[in-house]
Amino acid sequence: MLVAGYFRDGDGRDFTPREAVLRLVAVSGAPIYGVLNPSIGTGVVGGYMLDFRALGRLTAQAVNDHLHGTHLAQAPAASAMPNVLNVDWRQVRRWGIDERAIPDTAVVHFREPGLWEAHRLEVLLAVCVVLLQTGLIAGLIVERRRRKLAVQAEQKQRFELVHASRVAVVGELTGAIAHEINQPLGAILSNAEAAEMILASGARRPDELRQILADIRRDDLRASEVIRRLRALLAKHQVEHQRFNLNEAVGDVTSILRAEARRRGATLEILLPNPAVTMVGDRIQIQQVLINLVLNALEAVAELPEPRRRVSVEVEKTAGRVTLLVRDRGTGIAPDQMPRLFDSFFSTKSTGMGLGLSIVRTLVEAHGGRVTAENGVDGGAVFRVELPAAGANGKKKREQT
Ligand code: ADP
């Protein structure tokens, strides 16, 4: 509906055109369009409206020209009344009018500025902050991933080194290993020869033969047990975190270490607790710790007269902890060497690599323990390895190296 406004209705009531439009809008079920711009804001949708301000300006211009001597008859006539398309944005919304139908030249009233128009600077700032933050987070994620890969690579290298060192140490023990295997093999040979002699003599001594066969079986098992333990030490196994009997783990390498001590004219004493202690970790790595410390101790006593070449290994359990002590009566450790003892490549030996103790520390710390060195009261060095003992519910777990 197009409404210009009314001054009086059929009953003789007077209004201003604006009041009339206001009343019509209040009861109309259809959009109302106006022709006078004061009606904008009353509820009309809009329309081409006579612009009273522009009209005022034109009139003022004409009066001004007249005062400056131009006769009204000479003044150029306004070609048209100043009409401007006015639109009330709230009514456009209310009546669901397609906003694309509004020409660009229209004066749109009561349009709520969008977030962008109202807070351009803040929006720009917020976008910058979000972009910056996204960049920062992406950078951190990349950095975290790179660090994780670096840690994994470092771990892999460390375990390669630990394995290589274990292989090298086993290499040092070849004499003792050969002895450990030769002994049962020699006993098997002697027993086989004895059996042959009994059979050749024609005597019927079945009990003796049975005993010989039992001895051969025992010695064979002993030799294959040495090989089994050796293979376990040499294998590149996955690092394990599981409960194991520490007494048994120490016992497994004792025979080879004792044989090595004997080969060097030294004695190795081993004192294990009763009942046996259990801990959680990698059995082979703990054996490697023991082997490294015992070989160092044997080297420390090498120059002493034979009766004093003594090394002892002691395992004790104290309140939740297992302590492994390796003592020798050797030269001891000079105070200035103490701080560097566990550093990689620190060695006072002409052919030393200086990796044994640093590997010991790496392995012990990987088990949540610590290793320290001190000089014994009777001379010589004491290496103390403290490890957590297994709780009642030590869990089993495997991890990839
Ligand atoms: P390496 O045996 O190749 O020298 P290690 O890391 O095993 O490397 O030992 C580093 C150094 O610590 C040795 O060179 C030695 O000086 C000292 N050391 C280790 N164990 C003992 C010990 N039982 N008594 C005296 N010094 C020791």
Boltz pocket constraint, residues with backbone or C-beta under 6 A from the ligand:
constraints:
  - pocket:
      binder: B
      contacts: [[A, 292], [A, 293], [A, 296], [A, 297], [A, 300], [A, 328], [A, 330], [A, 331], [A, 332], [A, 333], [A, 337], [A, 341], [A, 343], [A, 346], [A, 347], [A, 348], [A, 349], [A, 351], [A, 352], [A, 353], [A, 354], [A, 355], [A, 356], [A, 357], [A, 358], [A, 380], [A, 381]]
      max_distance: 6.0
